[in-house]
C-alpha cells in the first residue's frame, strides 16, 4: 500500500504530438503584455534545469533578447548562452508566469524538440506523472489560477 497516493486534475494523451519524434510533447503558448506566440510543440524534459526556448521567440514576443538576465546552460553536448525573460505560459487549461531561458540559437522546424519545459518554469509549478505505455501526461498544478 502506498501512503502517498496522488491525484491529478488533468490527463493529456501526447501520442499525436510524439509521432514525429520520441518524447513527451505538449502544445504551449508564450505571451507578454503585448504579444503572444502561436501553439509551440514543446518537449517535457525533467533533465533540463530551465525551460528553454529558441531566440526567435523573443522577436515574436517583442522582447529584446540582450536585455534578459544572462545565463550559461550546460548540456551533455556542450554549453550555450541564454537570457532569462519573464513571460506567461499557457498549457492546456493552465496559465502562469515564469522566467524562461531564451537560447542564443533559434529553434525552427524541424528542430522544435529543442523548445523544452524543464525544472524551472514547469516542474516547479506542477506535480507531473508520465505513463509512457499509454502516452499520457498527468498534471496537478502547485499554484492557483
PyMOL commands that place a pseudoatom at each C-alpha (Angstrom):
pseudoatom trace, name=CA, resn=UNK, resi=1, chain=A, elem=C, hetatm=0, pos=[0.000, 0.000, 0.000]
pseudoatom trace, name=CA, resn=UNK, resi=2, chain=A, elem=C, hetatm=0, pos=[1.340, 3.430, -0.984]
pseudoatom trace, name=CA, resn=UNK, resi=3, chain=A, elem=C, hetatm=0, pos=[0.796, 6.080, 1.723]
pseudoatom trace, name=CA, resn=UNK, resi=4, chain=A, elem=C, hetatm=0, pos=[1.456, 8.823, -0.883]
pseudoatom trace, name=CA, resn=UNK, resi=5, chain=A, elem=C, hetatm=0, pos=[-1.489, 8.424, -3.222]
pseudoatom trace, name=CA, resn=UNK, resi=6, chain=A, elem=C, hetatm=0, pos=[-1.549, 11.161, -5.839]
pseudoatom trace, name=CA, resn=UNK, resi=7, chain=A, elem=C, hetatm=0, pos=[-4.449, 12.616, -7.722]
pseudoatom trace, name=CA, resn=UNK, resi=8, chain=A, elem=C, hetatm=0, pos=[-4.221, 14.604, -10.935]
pseudoatom trace, name=CA, resn=UNK, resi=9, chain=A, elem=C, hetatm=0, pos=[-6.679, 17.102, -12.328]
pseudoatom trace, name=CA, resn=UNK, resi=10, chain=A, elem=C, hetatm=0, pos=[-5.519, 16.668, -15.940]
pseudoatom trace, name=CA, resn=UNK, resi=11, chain=A, elem=C, hetatm=0, pos=[-4.663, 13.661, -18.090]
pseudoatom trace, name=CA, resn=UNK, resi=12, chain=A, elem=C, hetatm=0, pos=[-3.306, 14.539, -21.539]
pseudoatom trace, name=CA, resn=UNK, resi=13, chain=A, elem=C, hetatm=0, pos=[-2.616, 11.964, -24.248]
pseudoatom trace, name=CA, resn=UNK, resi=14, chain=A, elem=C, hetatm=0, pos=[0.505, 13.153, -26.084]
pseudoatom trace, name=CA, resn=UNK, resi=15, chain=A, elem=C, hetatm=0, pos=[0.680, 10.383, -28.730]
pseudoatom trace, name=CA, resn=UNK, resi=16, chain=A, elem=C, hetatm=0, pos=[-0.389, 12.688, -31.592]
pseudoatom trace, name=CA, resn=UNK, resi=17, chain=A, elem=C, hetatm=0, pos=[2.457, 15.111, -30.852]
pseudoatom trace, name=CA, resn=UNK, resi=18, chain=A, elem=C, hetatm=0, pos=[5.053, 12.362, -30.318]
pseudoatom trace, name=CA, resn=UNK, resi=19, chain=A, elem=C, hetatm=0, pos=[4.635, 10.760, -33.742]
pseudoatom trace, name=CA, resn=UNK, resi=20, chain=A, elem=C, hetatm=0, pos=[7.454, 12.735, -35.390]
pseudoatom trace, name=CA, resn=UNK, resi=21, chain=A, elem=C, hetatm=0, pos=[9.938, 12.500, -32.512]
pseudoatom trace, name=CA, resn=UNK, resi=22, chain=A, elem=C, hetatm=0, pos=[10.160, 10.245, -29.477]
pseudoatom trace, name=CA, resn=UNK, resi=23, chain=A, elem=C, hetatm=0, pos=[9.415, 12.071, -26.244]
pseudoatom trace, name=CA, resn=UNK, resi=24, chain=A, elem=C, hetatm=0, pos=[6.694, 13.734, -24.233]
pseudoatom trace, name=CA, resn=UNK, resi=25, chain=A, elem=C, hetatm=0, pos=[5.285, 16.751, -26.067]
pseudoatom trace, name=CA, resn=UNK, resi=26, chain=A, elem=C, hetatm=0, pos=[2.561, 19.297, -25.354]
pseudoatom trace, name=CA, resn=UNK, resi=27, chain=A, elem=C, hetatm=0, pos=[1.475, 22.482, -27.061]
pseudoatom trace, name=CA, resn=UNK, resi=28, chain=A, elem=C, hetatm=0, pos=[2.151, 25.694, -25.169]
pseudoatom trace, name=CA, resn=UNK, resi=29, chain=A, elem=C, hetatm=0, pos=[1.777, 29.392, -25.875]
pseudoatom trace, name=CA, resn=UNK, resi=30, chain=A, elem=C, hetatm=0, pos=[4.100, 32.094, -24.558]
pseudoatom trace, name=CA, resn=UNK, resi=31, chain=A, elem=C, hetatm=0, pos=[2.881, 35.666, -24.026]
pseudoatom trace, name=CA, resn=UNK, resi=32, chain=A, elem=C, hetatm=0, pos=[3.964, 39.094, -22.860]
pseudoatom trace, name=CA, resn=UNK, resi=33, chain=A, elem=C, hetatm=0, pos=[1.700, 42.056, -22.157]
pseudoatom trace, name=CA, resn=UNK, resi=34, chain=A, elem=C, hetatm=0, pos=[1.645, 42.972, -25.862]
pseudoatom trace, name=CA, resn=UNK, resi=35, chain=A, elem=C, hetatm=0, pos=[2.260, 39.785, -27.879]
pseudoatom trace, name=CA, resn=UNK, resi=36, chain=A, elem=C, hetatm=0, pos=[1.833, 36.026, -27.883]
pseudoatom trace, name=CA, resn=UNK, resi=37, chain=A, elem=C, hetatm=0, pos=[3.146, 33.085, -29.867]
pseudoatom trace, name=CA, resn=UNK, resi=38, chain=A, elem=C, hetatm=0, pos=[1.107, 30.504, -31.708]
pseudoatom trace, name=CA, resn=UNK, resi=39, chain=A, elem=C, hetatm=0, pos=[0.996, 26.987, -30.250]
pseudoatom trace, name=CA, resn=UNK, resi=40, chain=A, elem=C, hetatm=0, pos=[4.526, 25.656, -29.919]
pseudoatom trace, name=CA, resn=UNK, resi=41, chain=A, elem=C, hetatm=0, pos=[5.215, 21.917, -29.730]
pseudoatom trace, name=CA, resn=UNK, resi=42, chain=A, elem=C, hetatm=0, pos=[7.271, 21.712, -26.542]
pseudoatom trace, name=CA, resn=UNK, resi=43, chain=A, elem=C, hetatm=0, pos=[9.166, 18.767, -25.054]
pseudoatom trace, name=CA, resn=UNK, resi=44, chain=A, elem=C, hetatm=0, pos=[8.666, 17.985, -21.363]
pseudoatom trace, name=CA, resn=UNK, resi=45, chain=A, elem=C, hetatm=0, pos=[12.206, 17.420, -20.053]
pseudoatom trace, name=CA, resn=UNK, resi=46, chain=A, elem=C, hetatm=0, pos=[12.935, 16.759, -16.376]
pseudoatom trace, name=CA, resn=UNK, resi=47, chain=A, elem=C, hetatm=0, pos=[16.674, 16.684, -17.178]
pseudoatom trace, name=CA, resn=UNK, resi=48, chain=A, elem=C, hetatm=0, pos=[16.604, 20.348, -18.237]
pseudoatom trace, name=CA, resn=UNK, resi=49, chain=A, elem=C, hetatm=0, pos=[17.304, 22.746, -15.365]
pseudoatom trace, name=CA, resn=UNK, resi=50, chain=A, elem=C, hetatm=0, pos=[15.422, 25.529, -17.149]
pseudoatom trace, name=CA, resn=UNK, resi=51, chain=A, elem=C, hetatm=0, pos=[12.541, 25.892, -19.527]
pseudoatom trace, name=CA, resn=UNK, resi=52, chain=A, elem=C, hetatm=0, pos=[14.378, 26.846, -22.722]
pseudoatom trace, name=CA, resn=UNK, resi=53, chain=A, elem=C, hetatm=0, pos=[13.065, 28.266, -25.974]
pseudoatom trace, name=CA, resn=UNK, resi=54, chain=A, elem=C, hetatm=0, pos=[14.806, 29.409, -29.131]
pseudoatom trace, name=CA, resn=UNK, resi=55, chain=A, elem=C, hetatm=0, pos=[15.853, 33.008, -29.574]
pseudoatom trace, name=CA, resn=UNK, resi=56, chain=A, elem=C, hetatm=0, pos=[13.342, 33.688, -32.365]
pseudoatom trace, name=CA, resn=UNK, resi=57, chain=A, elem=C, hetatm=0, pos=[10.524, 33.624, -29.811]
pseudoatom trace, name=CA, resn=UNK, resi=58, chain=A, elem=C, hetatm=0, pos=[11.870, 36.821, -28.205]
pseudoatom trace, name=CA, resn=UNK, resi=59, chain=A, elem=C, hetatm=0, pos=[11.249, 38.599, -31.527]
pseudoatom trace, name=CA, resn=UNK, resi=60, chain=A, elem=C, hetatm=0, pos=[7.700, 37.230, -31.722]
pseudoatom trace, name=CA, resn=UNK, resi=61, chain=A, elem=C, hetatm=0, pos=[7.084, 38.353, -28.119]
pseudoatom trace, name=CA, resn=UNK, resi=62, chain=A, elem=C, hetatm=0, pos=[8.548, 41.825, -28.626]
pseudoatom trace, name=CA, resn=UNK, resi=63, chain=A, elem=C, hetatm=0, pos=[11.405, 41.182, -26.174]
pseudoatom trace, name=CA, resn=UNK, resi=64, chain=A, elem=C, hetatm=0, pos=[14.958, 42.461, -26.521]
pseudoatom trace, name=CA, resn=UNK, resi=65, chain=A, elem=C, hetatm=0, pos=[16.974, 39.235, -26.139]
pseudoatom trace, name=CA, resn=UNK, resi=66, chain=A, elem=C, hetatm=0, pos=[20.100, 41.003, -24.874]
pseudoatom trace, name=CA, resn=UNK, resi=67, chain=A, elem=C, hetatm=0, pos=[18.189, 42.783, -22.068]
pseudoatom trace, name=CA, resn=UNK, resi=68, chain=A, elem=C, hetatm=0, pos=[17.395, 39.498, -20.320]
pseudoatom trace, name=CA, resn=UNK, resi=69, chain=A, elem=C, hetatm=0, pos=[19.424, 38.236, -17.385]
pseudoatom trace, name=CA, resn=UNK, resi=70, chain=A, elem=C, hetatm=0, pos=[22.433, 36.315, -18.795]
pseudoatom trace, name=CA, resn=UNK, resi=71, chain=A, elem=C, hetatm=0, pos=[22.681, 32.604, -18.169]
pseudoatom trace, name=CA, resn=UNK, resi=72, chain=A, elem=C, hetatm=0, pos=[25.132, 29.888, -19.276]
pseudoatom trace, name=CA, resn=UNK, resi=73, chain=A, elem=C, hetatm=0, pos=[23.499, 26.482, -19.682]
pseudoatom trace, name=CA, resn=UNK, resi=74, chain=A, elem=C, hetatm=0, pos=[25.474, 23.237, -19.757]
pseudoatom trace, name=CA, resn=UNK, resi=75, chain=A, elem=C, hetatm=0, pos=[24.238, 20.128, -21.548]
pseudoatom trace, name=CA, resn=UNK, resi=76, chain=A, elem=C, hetatm=0, pos=[25.658, 16.700, -22.323]
pseudoatom trace, name=CA, resn=UNK, resi=77, chain=A, elem=C, hetatm=0, pos=[26.858, 18.051, -25.678]
pseudoatom trace, name=CA, resn=UNK, resi=78, chain=A, elem=C, hetatm=0, pos=[28.269, 21.411, -24.562]
pseudoatom trace, name=CA, resn=UNK, resi=79, chain=A, elem=C, hetatm=0, pos=[27.238, 24.823, -23.281]
pseudoatom trace, name=CA, resn=UNK, resi=80, chain=A, elem=C, hetatm=0, pos=[25.284, 27.734, -24.676]
pseudoatom trace, name=CA, resn=UNK, resi=81, chain=A, elem=C, hetatm=0, pos=[24.314, 31.250, -23.691]
pseudoatom trace, name=CA, resn=UNK, resi=82, chain=A, elem=C, hetatm=0, pos=[20.748, 32.169, -22.850]
pseudoatom trace, name=CA, resn=UNK, resi=83, chain=A, elem=C, hetatm=0, pos=[18.848, 35.140, -21.457]
pseudoatom trace, name=CA, resn=UNK, resi=84, chain=A, elem=C, hetatm=0, pos=[16.079, 34.930, -18.844]
pseudoatom trace, name=CA, resn=UNK, resi=85, chain=A, elem=C, hetatm=0, pos=[12.853, 36.801, -19.540]
pseudoatom trace, name=CA, resn=UNK, resi=86, chain=A, elem=C, hetatm=0, pos=[9.595, 36.586, -17.606]
pseudoatom trace, name=CA, resn=UNK, resi=87, chain=A, elem=C, hetatm=0, pos=[6.651, 35.502, -19.754]
pseudoatom trace, name=CA, resn=UNK, resi=88, chain=A, elem=C, hetatm=0, pos=[3.218, 33.995, -19.320]
pseudoatom trace, name=CA, resn=UNK, resi=89, chain=A, elem=C, hetatm=0, pos=[2.906, 30.340, -20.299]
pseudoatom trace, name=CA, resn=UNK, resi=90, chain=A, elem=C, hetatm=0, pos=[-0.412, 28.781, -21.340]
pseudoatom trace, name=CA, resn=UNK, resi=91, chain=A, elem=C, hetatm=0, pos=[-0.638, 24.997, -21.406]
pseudoatom trace, name=CA, resn=UNK, resi=92, chain=A, elem=C, hetatm=0, pos=[-3.876, 23.028, -21.624]
pseudoatom trace, name=CA, resn=UNK, resi=93, chain=A, elem=C, hetatm=0, pos=[-6.200, 24.886, -19.184]
pseudoatom trace, name=CA, resn=UNK, resi=94, chain=A, elem=C, hetatm=0, pos=[-3.357, 26.369, -17.104]
pseudoatom trace, name=CA, resn=UNK, resi=95, chain=A, elem=C, hetatm=0, pos=[-1.653, 29.741, -17.234]
pseudoatom trace, name=CA, resn=UNK, resi=96, chain=A, elem=C, hetatm=0, pos=[1.267, 31.001, -15.132]
pseudoatom trace, name=CA, resn=UNK, resi=97, chain=A, elem=C, hetatm=0, pos=[4.189, 33.425, -15.232]
pseudoatom trace, name=CA, resn=UNK, resi=98, chain=A, elem=C, hetatm=0, pos=[7.767, 32.174, -15.158]
pseudoatom trace, name=CA, resn=UNK, resi=99, chain=A, elem=C, hetatm=0, pos=[11.323, 33.146, -16.048]
pseudoatom trace, name=CA, resn=UNK, resi=100, chain=A, elem=C, hetatm=0, pos=[12.131, 31.376, -19.319]
pseudoatom trace, name=CA, resn=UNK, resi=101, chain=A, elem=C, hetatm=0, pos=[15.621, 30.948, -20.780]
pseudoatom trace, name=CA, resn=UNK, resi=102, chain=A, elem=C, hetatm=0, pos=[15.755, 32.041, -24.399]
pseudoatom trace, name=CA, resn=UNK, resi=103, chain=A, elem=C, hetatm=0, pos=[18.767, 30.403, -26.045]
pseudoatom trace, name=CA, resn=UNK, resi=104, chain=A, elem=C, hetatm=0, pos=[21.274, 32.098, -28.321]
pseudoatom trace, name=CA, resn=UNK, resi=105, chain=A, elem=C, hetatm=0, pos=[20.192, 29.775, -31.161]
pseudoatom trace, name=CA, resn=UNK, resi=106, chain=A, elem=C, hetatm=0, pos=[16.895, 29.594, -32.984]
pseudoatom trace, name=CA, resn=UNK, resi=107, chain=A, elem=C, hetatm=0, pos=[14.584, 26.585, -32.910]
pseudoatom trace, name=CA, resn=UNK, resi=108, chain=A, elem=C, hetatm=0, pos=[12.886, 26.349, -36.241]
pseudoatom trace, name=CA, resn=UNK, resi=109, chain=A, elem=C, hetatm=0, pos=[11.268, 23.350, -37.853]
pseudoatom trace, name=CA, resn=UNK, resi=110, chain=A, elem=C, hetatm=0, pos=[12.297, 20.543, -37.767]
pseudoatom trace, name=CA, resn=UNK, resi=111, chain=A, elem=C, hetatm=0, pos=[14.285, 21.121, -34.550]
pseudoatom trace, name=CA, resn=UNK, resi=112, chain=A, elem=C, hetatm=0, pos=[11.291, 22.191, -32.453]
pseudoatom trace, name=CA, resn=UNK, resi=113, chain=A, elem=C, hetatm=0, pos=[12.197, 19.491, -29.920]
pseudoatom trace, name=CA, resn=UNK, resi=114, chain=A, elem=C, hetatm=0, pos=[14.800, 21.932, -28.555]
pseudoatom trace, name=CA, resn=UNK, resi=115, chain=A, elem=C, hetatm=0, pos=[11.995, 24.061, -27.058]
pseudoatom trace, name=CA, resn=UNK, resi=116, chain=A, elem=C, hetatm=0, pos=[11.587, 22.478, -23.627]
pseudoatom trace, name=CA, resn=UNK, resi=117, chain=A, elem=C, hetatm=0, pos=[9.699, 22.873, -20.382]
pseudoatom trace, name=CA, resn=UNK, resi=118, chain=A, elem=C, hetatm=0, pos=[12.157, 21.985, -17.619]
pseudoatom trace, name=CA, resn=UNK, resi=119, chain=A, elem=C, hetatm=0, pos=[12.619, 22.113, -13.864]
pseudoatom trace, name=CA, resn=UNK, resi=120, chain=A, elem=C, hetatm=0, pos=[12.464, 25.921, -13.586]
pseudoatom trace, name=CA, resn=UNK, resi=121, chain=A, elem=C, hetatm=0, pos=[9.244, 27.209, -15.093]
pseudoatom trace, name=CA, resn=UNK, resi=122, chain=A, elem=C, hetatm=0, pos=[7.379, 23.901, -15.318]
pseudoatom trace, name=CA, resn=UNK, resi=123, chain=A, elem=C, hetatm=0, pos=[8.297, 21.119, -12.869]
pseudoatom trace, name=CA, resn=UNK, resi=124, chain=A, elem=C, hetatm=0, pos=[8.421, 23.688, -10.064]
pseudoatom trace, name=CA, resn=UNK, resi=125, chain=A, elem=C, hetatm=0, pos=[4.764, 24.521, -10.896]
pseudoatom trace, name=CA, resn=UNK, resi=126, chain=A, elem=C, hetatm=0, pos=[3.253, 21.032, -11.305]
pseudoatom trace, name=CA, resn=UNK, resi=127, chain=A, elem=C, hetatm=0, pos=[3.253, 17.539, -9.895]
pseudoatom trace, name=CA, resn=UNK, resi=128, chain=A, elem=C, hetatm=0, pos=[3.933, 15.503, -13.032]
pseudoatom trace, name=CA, resn=UNK, resi=129, chain=A, elem=C, hetatm=0, pos=[3.474, 11.832, -13.870]
pseudoatom trace, name=CA, resn=UNK, resi=130, chain=A, elem=C, hetatm=0, pos=[4.135, 10.195, -17.224]
pseudoatom trace, name=CA, resn=UNK, resi=131, chain=A, elem=C, hetatm=0, pos=[2.642, 6.881, -18.288]
pseudoatom trace, name=CA, resn=UNK, resi=132, chain=A, elem=C, hetatm=0, pos=[4.774, 6.041, -21.307]
pseudoatom trace, name=CA, resn=UNK, resi=133, chain=A, elem=C, hetatm=0, pos=[2.844, 2.863, -22.133]
pseudoatom trace, name=CA, resn=UNK, resi=134, chain=A, elem=C, hetatm=0, pos=[-0.361, 4.837, -22.724]
pseudoatom trace, name=CA, resn=UNK, resi=135, chain=A, elem=C, hetatm=0, pos=[1.469, 8.037, -23.803]
pseudoatom trace, name=CA, resn=UNK, resi=136, chain=A, elem=C, hetatm=0, pos=[-0.369, 10.027, -21.144]
pseudoatom trace, name=CA, resn=UNK, resi=137, chain=A, elem=C, hetatm=0, pos=[0.889, 13.017, -19.166]
pseudoatom trace, name=CA, resn=UNK, resi=138, chain=A, elem=C, hetatm=0, pos=[-0.766, 13.672, -15.800]
pseudoatom trace, name=CA, resn=UNK, resi=139, chain=A, elem=C, hetatm=0, pos=[-0.606, 17.143, -14.224]
pseudoatom trace, name=CA, resn=UNK, resi=140, chain=A, elem=C, hetatm=0, pos=[-1.614, 18.678, -10.924]
pseudoatom trace, name=CA, resn=UNK, resi=141, chain=A, elem=C, hetatm=0, pos=[-0.840, 22.391, -10.504]
pseudoatom trace, name=CA, resn=UNK, resi=142, chain=A, elem=C, hetatm=0, pos=[1.022, 23.624, -7.448]
pseudoatom trace, name=CA, resn=UNK, resi=143, chain=A, elem=C, hetatm=0, pos=[-0.443, 27.111, -7.924]
pseudoatom trace, name=CA, resn=UNK, resi=144, chain=A, elem=C, hetatm=0, pos=[-3.860, 28.722, -8.168]
pseudoatom trace, name=CA, resn=UNK, resi=145, chain=A, elem=C, hetatm=0, pos=[-5.099, 30.076, -11.465]
for i in range(1, 145): cmd.bond("trace and resi %d" % i, "trace and resi %d" % (i + 1))
show_as sticks, trace
zoom trace
